[in-house]
Each structure stands twice: as structure tokens, then as C-alpha cells.
Amino acid sequence: MERRNLKIRSLLFSVCCMLAIGLSFTSCDNDEGDSLIDTGSTLTLPKTRVFILNEGKMGNNNAGMAFYAPNKDADFVADIFMKQNKKGLGDTGQDVILYKNYMYVSVFGSQVLLKLNSAGVEEKRVAFSKSDGAPRQLVADNGKIYVTLYSGKMAKIDATTLDIEGYVEVGRNPEGIAKDNGYLYVVNSGWGKDSTMTVIDKKAFAVSKTVIVAKNPQRVLESEGQIFVQGYGADYSYPVQKVDVAKGMVTTIANATHLCEHKGILYMVYGDTDWKTYKTTNTFSSYNVKTGTLNKTNFLTNMPEKLGKTSVYMMEVNPNNGDIYIGTSSFTENGTIYRFDRNGKFIEQFESGGINPNHAVFFN
């Protein structure tokens, strides 16, 4: 009898183990399935995917979003937003971010913020009033989307419902926005006349302080707990400044017309353009945030010659593998995307699908 009970207990134990293993695999499978939300898609897309926002020309209502499969397991789609939604994206696509497997897109001229699923299908949108002004840059944190508005405000928006929950007055014509350690950082261009960065206490949702930076700032980013600002400068020298927020002091570390960040490295380009002929000479450099070292050697090891002579409109790094994507613009024709691996080795180039490619997001 005891031996029989032992066999039964052994059998039950085996069944429980199998159930546990099965549940474990089911959980993993569900996690994988939940990682992409492709409801309503007219296309079957691979797991690894890149979406490129093409700004278009202001007033032409020709913004769009392209789809690119870096693993070559799907065809390039020049305007996947049009394909999926049977309508155009709007006028002047400004910014796109990825948050919890949804894409959020600000469209400046159309004064809307869109929420798209991972296949580019629109799920929700919010329109901004005349008093709100047009949306610029975006950042997401703790279930909220924060967007700068050209009226001089920053809005807090629920990421699920797109309900506007409140505003903070910042500076004139706010541009870029970044987050770090409970604070939001907004740079205010004043349409070329302002030179401030507004620091916002996220919990209190109120202005904490204002820091003077270079004139006409455009971008702000965080790296390794440090804040960096890039803009035109009073003399159009395009300074990149490291900001000591506590002391309200800035230090110019480089000059760049575009930059991005990945794992403590700032990737920068200085484009010297003759706007009468549109001839450009690009100089690439990098900055190690941890060591405070500027490396003037081009981080692109085998750069195509044309990239060195065309206006750079986009620089993005795929956070999943470190690939570098650089978009160029002639301002009248579709742009070109140059893709490099994390070591700066050229992989390929392809047409962006629209005019003025300015941002990209990456699913992996």
C-alpha cells in the first residue's frame, strides 16, 4: 500500500512538474505575443522593425511614416501610415517616440498627437487648441506623455487615453524635452530669441528653476545622469553644452548641428552648409560622457562619400543593438538613410520614403 502511495505521489509530482513547465512556456509565449500590438494591421510584419518619421514640407500636408525591416524579412513600405490607415499623417511630422510598444507621433502643422500600435495603426489622437499651440517634442515616463507646445507650455497627457491632464508654463517656443531622476528639462528657443532651459519637478508638476543656456536651443538629452543642450547659438556656432543644473552653469564641449546618445556616448555631426548652393561639408565626432573626452576622429569607419556632402536631418541609434541611422535631406526630394553598425561600419543605404526624415523608433 505504501509503495502504491509512493507511485501515486511520484506520478502527481511529475504531472505538477509538467504543468509548471507548461505554464512557464505559456507565460513566455504570452510575453512574446504581448510585446507587439498589431491589431487591425493589413500587413504581416516581422518582429524586428524600424519606423522612420518623414517630416515633409511645412504647409504641404505630406508627412509620412516609413517601415524598414533591418533583417530583410519584409519589404520596405514608403508610407506605412497611409497603408494602414487609408489617410495621410498630416502636416509636418515633428517627433515620434516608442513607449510600452506604442508609438506616439506629434504632427506640428496639424496640431495633433497620435497614438499608433506597433504596426502603425492609429488607435487614438488628441487635437491641440489654438491656445495650446502646435506640438513639438515628446518624452514618456510613468504612464504619461509630455509634449512641448509652441504656445509656451508643456502638456502632461495620459498615455492610455490621451486625455490632457495639465499644463506647465515654460518659456517661449519650447523645443526639446528630456527626463532624468524625477525632473523634466525643456529648452526654449523663443523663435531664435530665447536662451533658457526650464527644469520641472515632475511630482509637483511645477517649475523648479530656469537655467540660462546658449541662444536658440533646440535639443536637450540626458546621458549618465548629465544633461546636454544643443542649439544654434548667438553666432550660429551650434554649441553643445553640458549643463550643471544644480549650479546653473554650462560648459561648451563641442559644436554640432545634430547629435544623439547611446550608452554614454554622444554621436555628433557638424554640417557646414552654404545655404545659397546647399553644398554641405559634414564633420563627425563623438564625446565620452563618463570620461569627458571629445574624440574628433570620425566614428564612421567607411562612410560613403555622399554622406559627407549632404545635410544631415536625423541621427538615431537603435538601443537594441547599437546600429546608427543617419538621415539626410535635400529639402525637396525624398531623403536617404545610411545605416552603420555599432562600430561605425557601413551596412547599407536606402531611400527614406519621404522628405526630411527626422526621427526613428525601433522594435526588436
Secondary structure, 3 states (H helix, E strand, C coil): CHHHHHHHHHHHHHHHHHHHHHHHHHHHHHHHHHCCCCCCCCCCCCCCEEEEEECCCCCCCCEEEEEECCCCCCCCECCHHHHHHCCCCECCEEEEEEECCEEEEEECCCCEEEEECCCCCEEEEEECCCCCCCEEEEEEECCEEEEEECCCEEEEEECCCCCEEEEEECCCCEEEEEEECCEEEEEECHHHCCCEEEEEECCCCEEEEEEECCCCEEEEEEECCEEEEEECCCCCCCEEEEEECCCCEEEEEEECCEEEEECCEEEEEEEEEECCCCEEEEEEEEEECCCCEEECCCCCCCCCHHHHHCEEEEEEECCCCCCEEEEEECCCCEEEEEEECCCCCEEEEEEEEEECEEEEEEEC
